[in-house]
Amino acid sequence: MTTITTEPTPIARRGAPAVNGAKLFNRLCAVCLTLFALIWLVPFVWALITSLRSDGSITQNPTSPFAGGWSLHAYSYAWDNYPIGTWYLNSLVISTLAVVFTVAFCSMAGFALAFLRYRGRAVVMALIAAGLMLPSEALVLPQFIEYRSFHLLGTFWALILPSVAAPVSVFVFQAFFRGIPTPLIEAARIDGASWWRVYATVCMPICRPALSTVAILTFITSWNSFLWPLLVLNQTKSQTIPVGLASLVNNTNIQYAEVMASSVLGFLPLIAVFLVFQRQIVQGIATTGIK
């Protein structure tokens, strides 16, 4: 009697191609990310180097970053001759208030869409979704007429109130609230908690990733807003950083070093905010499932 035995295939040999493929894919992703990061970093580095040069050397040798030497004269000149400090304060006040009101109202709207059942809920959802399809430029004229009738042109409220109606933020909170276990909400309701108490004491402490994501993205969007502040704010001292920087460009005499120095001073706060809160941004996006 003969016995036929088959030699088992090693498990490690079966899994070797998959492991190598995963490593190759990770390396490819790392290379692509590095290349894109370098491409996006070039304008920032170019603005920083140009801000450290003199206007004469920039005019004579615009493509040579080391011609004429480097100095901080453009920064001191821009800070002393332009109201950059006032523009900073205006942008900070507008962006902070926009974050506070956006988080408050959009979180309540997302909570209502996630847990409350009422007549017309589908219509409300459709209207909020329609807000995602409209470009911001299409709303400029209706908003201008509306805020002019309320006598809010030239005030910070004309910049804060439009940013509160953010459909993306509403869906961020709704997606996070829907991930909260239903038994937790039902237990709070059985204990006699009102919907307001459930929202304030149960849901909001849990949704810190979504809250930080909405807050940071709202701050950056409000800080970088240009078209609407340009139309609404007509006084130099009430302008924000993007509008103020645009006013420095003169068609007859462009002071490149001063303009670049002002631009560097303008985007430094955004870089600081992103570097400090980048973990919260990634955590919030991963938790809420936003693509």
ROVEXZA-613666 format. One record per residue (C-alpha): x, y, z; residue number from 1; residue in one letter. Coordinates in steps of 0.1 Angstrom, whole numbers. Layout:
<r east="X" north="Y" up="Z" seq="NUM" type="A"/>
...
***
This chain:
<r east="0" north="0" up="0" seq="1" type="M"/>
<r east="14" north="33" up="-10" seq="2" type="T"/>
<r east="7" north="66" up="6" seq="3" type="T"/>
<r east="7" north="99" up="-13" seq="4" type="I"/>
<r east="16" north="129" up="7" seq="5" type="T"/>
<r east="14" north="165" up="-5" seq="6" type="T"/>
<r east="39" north="190" up="8" seq="7" type="E"/>
<r east="20" north="220" up="23" seq="8" type="P"/>
<r east="27" north="254" up="9" seq="9" type="T"/>
<r east="44" north="276" up="34" seq="10" type="P"/>
<r east="21" north="304" up="47" seq="11" type="I"/>
<r east="49" north="329" up="46" seq="12" type="A"/>
<r east="56" north="322" up="10" seq="13" type="R"/>
<r east="19" north="327" up="1" seq="14" type="R"/>
<r east="18" north="361" up="19" seq="15" type="G"/>
<r east="52" north="374" up="6" seq="16" type="A"/>
<r east="39" north="389" up="-26" seq="17" type="P"/>
<r east="11" north="407" up="-7" seq="18" type="A"/>
<r east="35" north="422" up="18" seq="19" type="V"/>
<r east="59" north="433" up="-10" seq="20" type="N"/>
<r east="29" north="448" up="-29" seq="21" type="G"/>
<r east="18" north="467" up="2" seq="22" type="A"/>
<r east="53" north="481" up="8" seq="23" type="K"/>
<r east="56" north="491" up="-28" seq="24" type="L"/>
<r east="22" north="509" up="-26" seq="25" type="F"/>
<r east="32" north="527" up="6" seq="26" type="N"/>
<r east="65" north="539" up="-10" seq="27" type="R"/>
<r east="47" north="551" up="-41" seq="28" type="L"/>
<r east="22" north="570" up="-19" seq="29" type="C"/>
<r east="50" north="585" up="1" seq="30" type="A"/>
<r east="68" north="596" up="-31" seq="31" type="V"/>
<r east="37" north="612" up="-46" seq="32" type="C"/>
<r east="29" north="630" up="-13" seq="33" type="L"/>
<r east="65" north="643" up="-12" seq="34" type="T"/>
<r east="64" north="656" up="-48" seq="35" type="L"/>
<r east="30" north="673" up="-42" seq="36" type="F"/>
<r east="43" north="688" up="-10" seq="37" type="A"/>
<r east="73" north="702" up="-27" seq="38" type="L"/>
<r east="52" north="716" up="-56" seq="39" type="I"/>
<r east="29" north="734" up="-31" seq="40" type="W"/>
<r east="59" north="746" up="-11" seq="41" type="L"/>
<r east="75" north="764" up="-40" seq="42" type="V"/>
<r east="52" north="795" up="-40" seq="43" type="P"/>
<r east="56" north="799" up="-2" seq="44" type="F"/>
<r east="94" north="797" up="-4" seq="45" type="V"/>
<r east="95" north="821" up="-34" seq="46" type="W"/>
<r east="73" north="846" up="-15" seq="47" type="A"/>
<r east="96" north="843" up="15" seq="48" type="L"/>
<r east="128" north="848" up="-5" seq="49" type="I"/>
<r east="113" north="877" up="-25" seq="50" type="T"/>
<r east="103" north="894" up="7" seq="51" type="S"/>
<r east="139" north="894" up="20" seq="52" type="L"/>
<r east="153" north="911" up="-12" seq="53" type="R"/>
<r east="153" north="947" up="-22" seq="54" type="S"/>
<r east="130" north="961" up="-50" seq="55" type="D"/>
<r east="160" north="970" up="-71" seq="56" type="G"/>
<r east="175" north="935" up="-71" seq="57" type="S"/>
<r east="141" north="920" up="-78" seq="58" type="I"/>
<r east="137" north="943" up="-108" seq="59" type="T"/>
<r east="171" north="936" up="-122" seq="60" type="Q"/>
<r east="173" north="899" up="-115" seq="61" type="N"/>
<r east="138" north="886" up="-108" seq="62" type="P"/>
<r east="148" north="849" up="-111" seq="63" type="T"/>
<r east="179" north="850" up="-90" seq="64" type="S"/>
<r east="170" north="845" up="-53" seq="65" type="P"/>
<r east="205" north="854" up="-40" seq="66" type="F"/>
<r east="211" north="886" up="-60" seq="67" type="A"/>
<r east="213" north="918" up="-39" seq="68" type="G"/>
<r east="215" north="901" up="-5" seq="69" type="G"/>
<r east="187" north="895" up="21" seq="70" type="W"/>
<r east="173" north="918" up="47" seq="71" type="S"/>
<r east="142" north="924" up="69" seq="72" type="L"/>
<r east="137" north="960" up="56" seq="73" type="H"/>
<r east="105" north="950" up="37" seq="74" type="A"/>
<r east="89" north="937" up="68" seq="75" type="Y"/>
<r east="96" north="967" up="89" seq="76" type="S"/>
<r east="85" north="990" up="61" seq="77" type="Y"/>
<r east="53" north="971" up="55" seq="78" type="A"/>
<r east="44" north="971" up="92" seq="79" type="W"/>
<r east="52" north="1008" up="97" seq="80" type="D"/>
<r east="35" north="1021" up="66" seq="81" type="N"/>
<r east="4" north="999" up="62" seq="82" type="Y"/>
<r east="-22" north="991" up="89" seq="83" type="P"/>
<r east="-14" north="954" up="89" seq="84" type="I"/>
<r east="-20" north="952" up="127" seq="85" type="G"/>
<r east="-55" north="965" up="122" seq="86" type="T"/>
<r east="-61" north="941" up="93" seq="87" type="W"/>
<r east="-49" north="913" up="115" seq="88" type="Y"/>
<r east="-73" north="923" up="143" seq="89" type="L"/>
<r east="-102" north="926" up="119" seq="90" type="N"/>
<r east="-96" north="892" up="104" seq="91" type="S"/>
<r east="-91" north="877" up="139" seq="92" type="L"/>
<r east="-124" north="891" up="152" seq="93" type="V"/>
<r east="-144" north="882" up="121" seq="94" type="I"/>
<r east="-130" north="847" up="119" seq="95" type="S"/>
<r east="-134" north="840" up="156" seq="96" type="T"/>
<r east="-171" north="852" up="157" seq="97" type="L"/>
<r east="-178" north="832" up="125" seq="98" type="A"/>
<r east="-164" north="801" up="142" seq="99" type="V"/>
<r east="-185" north="806" up="173" seq="100" type="V"/>
<r east="-218" north="812" up="155" seq="101" type="F"/>
<r east="-211" north="785" up="128" seq="102" type="T"/>
<r east="-204" north="758" up="154" seq="103" type="V"/>
<r east="-234" north="768" up="175" seq="104" type="A"/>
<r east="-260" north="769" up="148" seq="105" type="F"/>
<r east="-247" north="742" up="125" seq="106" type="C"/>
<r east="-244" north="717" up="154" seq="107" type="S"/>
<r east="-280" north="724" up="165" seq="108" type="M"/>
<r east="-291" north="719" up="129" seq="109" type="A"/>
<r east="-272" north="687" up="126" seq="110" type="G"/>
<r east="-286" north="674" up="159" seq="111" type="F"/>
<r east="-321" north="681" up="147" seq="112" type="A"/>
<r east="-316" north="663" up="114" seq="113" type="L"/>
<r east="-300" north="633" up="131" seq="114" type="A"/>
<r east="-324" north="626" up="160" seq="115" type="F"/>
<r east="-356" north="646" up="156" seq="116" type="L"/>
<r east="-385" north="635" up="135" seq="117" type="R"/>
<r east="-409" north="662" up="123" seq="118" type="Y"/>
<r east="-430" north="671" up="93" seq="119" type="R"/>
<r east="-410" north="686" up="65" seq="120" type="G"/>
<r east="-377" north="671" up="75" seq="121" type="R"/>
<r east="-371" north="658" up="39" seq="122" type="A"/>
<r east="-377" north="693" up="26" seq="123" type="V"/>
<r east="-352" north="708" up="50" seq="124" type="V"/>
<r east="-326" north="682" up="40" seq="125" type="M"/>
<r east="-332" north="690" up="3" seq="126" type="A"/>
<r east="-328" north="727" up="9" seq="127" type="L"/>
<r east="-295" north="722" up="28" seq="128" type="I"/>
<r east="-282" north="699" up="1" seq="129" type="A"/>
<r east="-292" north="725" up="-25" seq="130" type="A"/>
<r east="-270" north="750" up="-7" seq="131" type="G"/>
<r east="-240" north="728" up="-16" seq="132" type="L"/>
<r east="-248" north="731" up="-53" seq="133" type="M"/>
<r east="-249" north="769" up="-54" seq="134" type="L"/>
<r east="-215" north="786" up="-60" seq="135" type="P"/>
<r east="-208" north="814" up="-36" seq="136" type="S"/>
<r east="-205" north="839" up="-65" seq="137" type="E"/>
<r east="-241" north="834" up="-74" seq="138" type="A"/>
<r east="-252" north="846" up="-39" seq="139" type="L"/>
<r east="-232" north="878" up="-40" seq="140" type="V"/>
<r east="-259" north="900" up="-55" seq="141" type="L"/>
<r east="-288" north="887" up="-34" seq="142" type="P"/>
<r east="-268" north="889" up="-2" seq="143" type="Q"/>
<r east="-256" north="925" up="-11" seq="144" type="F"/>
<r east="-292" north="936" up="-16" seq="145" type="I"/>
<r east="-303" north="919" up="16" seq="146" type="E"/>
<r east="-276" north="933" up="39" seq="147" type="Y"/>
<r east="-280" north="968" up="23" seq="148" type="R"/>
<r east="-317" north="967" up="33" seq="149" type="S"/>
<r east="-307" north="958" up="68" seq="150" type="F"/>
<r east="-281" north="986" up="69" seq="151" type="H"/>
<r east="-253" north="962" up="77" seq="152" type="L"/>
<r east="-229" north="971" up="48" seq="153" type="L"/>
<r east="-196" north="982" up="62" seq="154" type="G"/>
<r east="-200" north="963" up="94" seq="155" type="T"/>
<r east="-184" north="930" up="105" seq="156" type="F"/>
<r east="-219" north="914" up="108" seq="157" type="W"/>
<r east="-221" north="914" up="70" seq="158" type="A"/>
<r east="-192" north="891" up="69" seq="159" type="L"/>
<r east="-201" north="869" up="100" seq="160" type="I"/>
<r east="-237" north="861" up="93" seq="161" type="L"/>
<r east="-233" north="846" up="57" seq="162" type="P"/>
<r east="-206" north="822" up="70" seq="163" type="S"/>
<r east="-230" north="808" up="96" seq="164" type="V"/>
<r east="-252" north="792" up="69" seq="165" type="A"/>
<r east="-227" north="765" up="61" seq="166" type="A"/>
<r east="-243" north="733" up="46" seq="167" type="P"/>
<r east="-211" north="714" up="48" seq="168" type="V"/>
<r east="-208" north="720" up="86" seq="169" type="S"/>
<r east="-244" north="709" up="91" seq="170" type="V"/>
<r east="-237" north="676" up="73" seq="171" type="F"/>
<r east="-205" north="671" up="93" seq="172" type="V"/>
<r east="-224" north="673" up="126" seq="173" type="F"/>
<r east="-252" north="652" up="113" seq="174" type="Q"/>
<r east="-228" north="625" up="102" seq="175" type="A"/>
<r east="-211" north="624" up="136" seq="176" type="F"/>
<r east="-244" north="625" up="156" seq="177" type="F"/>
<r east="-258" north="596" up="136" seq="178" type="R"/>
<r east="-227" north="576" up="147" seq="179" type="G"/>
<r east="-236" north="580" up="184" seq="180" type="I"/>
<r east="-253" north="548" up="198" seq="181" type="P"/>
<r east="-290" north="551" up="199" seq="182" type="T"/>
<r east="-293" north="534" up="233" seq="183" type="P"/>
<r east="-273" north="562" up="248" seq="184" type="L"/>
<r east="-298" north="588" up="236" seq="185" type="I"/>
<r east="-327" north="567" up="247" seq="186" type="E"/>
<r east="-312" north="562" up="281" seq="187" type="A"/>
<r east="-309" north="599" up="285" seq="188" type="A"/>
<r east="-345" north="605" up="274" seq="189" type="R"/>
<r east="-358" north="578" up="298" seq="190" type="I"/>
<r east="-340" north="595" up="327" seq="191" type="D"/>
<r east="-360" north="626" up="319" seq="192" type="G"/>
<r east="-335" north="647" up="299" seq="193" type="A"/>
<r east="-349" north="671" up="274" seq="194" type="S"/>
<r east="-336" north="673" up="239" seq="195" type="W"/>
<r east="-317" north="704" up="247" seq="196" type="W"/>
<r east="-299" north="686" up="276" seq="197" type="R"/>
<r east="-292" north="656" up="254" seq="198" type="V"/>
<r east="-276" north="680" up="229" seq="199" type="Y"/>
<r east="-256" north="700" up="254" seq="200" type="A"/>
<r east="-245" north="674" up="279" seq="201" type="T"/>
<r east="-244" north="641" up="260" seq="202" type="V"/>
<r east="-237" north="648" up="223" seq="203" type="C"/>
<r east="-216" north="679" up="223" seq="204" type="M"/>
<r east="-189" north="665" up="246" seq="205" type="P"/>
<r east="-186" north="634" up="224" seq="206" type="I"/>
<r east="-184" north="653" up="191" seq="207" type="C"/>
<r east="-151" north="671" up="198" seq="208" type="R"/>
<r east="-135" north="658" up="166" seq="209" type="P"/>
<r east="-163" north="671" up="144" seq="210" type="A"/>
<r east="-164" north="704" up="164" seq="211" type="L"/>
<r east="-127" north="710" up="160" seq="212" type="S"/>
<r east="-128" north="702" up="122" seq="213" type="T"/>
<r east="-157" north="726" up="116" seq="214" type="V"/>
<r east="-140" north="753" up="137" seq="215" type="A"/>
<r east="-107" north="751" up="120" seq="216" type="I"/>
<r east="-121" north="749" up="84" seq="217" type="L"/>
<r east="-145" north="778" up="92" seq="218" type="T"/>
<r east="-116" north="799" up="106" seq="219" type="F"/>
<r east="-94" north="793" up="75" seq="220" type="I"/>
<r east="-123" north="799" up="51" seq="221" type="T"/>
<r east="-133" north="831" up="68" seq="222" type="S"/>
<r east="-97" north="843" up="70" seq="223" type="W"/>
<r east="-91" north="837" up="33" seq="224" type="N"/>
<r east="-124" north="852" up="21" seq="225" type="S"/>
<r east="-118" north="879" up="-5" seq="226" type="F"/>
<r east="-147" north="887" up="-28" seq="227" type="L"/>
<r east="-174" north="893" up="-2" seq="228" type="W"/>
<r east="-152" north="915" up="21" seq="229" type="P"/>
<r east="-140" north="935" up="-9" seq="230" type="L"/>
<r east="-177" north="944" up="-17" seq="231" type="L"/>
<r east="-189" north="949" up="18" seq="232" type="V"/>
<r east="-160" north="967" up="36" seq="233" type="L"/>
<r east="-154" north="1001" up="20" seq="234" type="N"/>
<r east="-130" north="1016" up="46" seq="235" type="Q"/>
<r east="-93" north="1009" up="47" seq="236" type="T"/>
<r east="-91" north="1004" up="85" seq="237" type="K"/>
<r east="-121" north="979" up="85" seq="238" type="S"/>
<r east="-106" north="957" up="58" seq="239" type="Q"/>
<r east="-93" north="922" up="63" seq="240" type="T"/>
<r east="-59" north="908" up="55" seq="241" type="I"/>
<r east="-67" north="895" up="20" seq="242" type="P"/>
<r east="-85" north="927" up="9" seq="243" type="V"/>
<r east="-58" north="949" up="25" seq="244" type="G"/>
<r east="-30" north="930" up="7" seq="245" type="L"/>
<r east="-48" north="934" up="-26" seq="246" type="A"/>
<r east="-50" north="972" up="-21" seq="247" type="S"/>
<r east="-11" north="973" up="-18" seq="248" type="L"/>
<r east="-7" north="964" up="-55" seq="249" type="V"/>
<r east="-5" north="995" up="-76" seq="250" type="N"/>
<r east="-4" north="992" up="-114" seq="251" type="N"/>
<r east="21" north="1021" up="-117" seq="252" type="T"/>
<r east="46" north="1012" up="-90" seq="253" type="N"/>
<r east="45" north="977" up="-75" seq="254" type="I"/>
<r east="68" north="973" up="-45" seq="255" type="Q"/>
<r east="74" north="936" up="-48" seq="256" type="Y"/>
<r east="93" north="931" up="-16" seq="257" type="A"/>
<r east="68" north="949" up="6" seq="258" type="E"/>
<r east="39" north="931" up="-11" seq="259" type="V"/>
<r east="55" north="897" up="-5" seq="260" type="M"/>
<r east="64" north="906" up="31" seq="261" type="A"/>
<r east="28" north="916" up="37" seq="262" type="S"/>
<r east="17" north="883" up="21" seq="263" type="S"/>
<r east="40" north="863" up="43" seq="264" type="V"/>
<r east="27" north="881" up="74" seq="265" type="L"/>
<r east="-8" north="873" up="62" seq="266" type="G"/>
<r east="-5" north="835" up="57" seq="267" type="F"/>
<r east="17" north="828" up="88" seq="268" type="L"/>
<r east="-14" north="826" up="112" seq="269" type="P"/>
<r east="-30" north="800" up="89" seq="270" type="L"/>
<r east="1" north="779" up="88" seq="271" type="I"/>
<r east="4" north="781" up="126" seq="272" type="A"/>
<r east="-33" north="771" up="130" seq="273" type="V"/>
<r east="-29" north="741" up="107" seq="274" type="F"/>
<r east="4" north="729" up="123" seq="275" type="L"/>
<r east="-11" north="731" up="158" seq="276" type="V"/>
<r east="-45" north="715" up="150" seq="277" type="F"/>
<r east="-36" north="692" up="121" seq="278" type="Q"/>
<r east="-42" north="661" up="143" seq="279" type="R"/>
<r east="-77" north="673" up="151" seq="280" type="Q"/>
<r east="-85" north="680" up="114" seq="281" type="I"/>
<r east="-74" north="644" up="104" seq="282" type="V"/>
<r east="-93" north="628" up="133" seq="283" type="Q"/>
<r east="-124" north="648" up="126" seq="284" type="G"/>
<r east="-124" north="639" up="88" seq="285" type="I"/>
<r east="-117" north="603" up="95" seq="286" type="A"/>
<r east="-144" north="601" up="122" seq="287" type="T"/>
<r east="-172" north="618" up="103" seq="288" type="T"/>
<r east="-164" north="600" up="70" seq="289" type="G"/>
<r east="-161" north="631" up="48" seq="290" type="I"/>
<r east="-145" north="626" up="15" seq="291" type="K"/>
***
